[in-house]
Amino acid sequence: MLIVLSSLWRACEGLEMAMLSSSLLLLSLIDLVRILIALWSNFLISLWIVEILAIPGLLCLFHLHKTLRILQRIFLWECNLLNNLPFRDGSSFRLFTHQ
């Protein structure tokens, strides 16, 4: 009888260890899922922040590009005026010509 009880005790200990290891495995899987959800959430939040910061930055670059194009047109217009402006001696001022 003692041998049977001892065997049952050992079987219960083995079952308890198996349940403990499976519950630890289950807990580690739950923790892994939580970690993956947290990483995905952080990725989405960081992507959202990047989009919030990138849109004004892109708009700023677009406006900067437009402003530079306007300044370039004004500069070229002034150069064209200077190129067509004759001096008193009959010569003309040539700036940025391909001649």
Order of alpha helices (4+ residues) and beta strands (2+ residues): alpha
